[in-house]
Amino acid sequence: MSVQSENPTITINNVEYNISDLSDDAKYFINCIGNIDNQLAQIKMNQDTMNVAREGFSQRLEQLLEPPVSEES
């Protein structure tokens, strides 16, 4: 499914539809799908952020647990 912004059409299953010709329910579903896609992208970004943060905390924990390096004189 793709929405073209220059011309208000949408292509679903290789069929192009004029959005203005669609029912209000169809237009609502198109908006819902767009909203869901945006939310999924945000969730993915949050997941990536959390994974990076987890790696950072894990590295810091490992550093704290490493035995201190003794300096020999």
Secondary structure as UniProt FT lines:
FT   STRAND          2..4
FT   TURN            5..8
FT   STRAND          9..12
FT   TURN            13..14
FT   STRAND          15..18
FT   HELIX           19..21
FT   HELIX           24..65
//
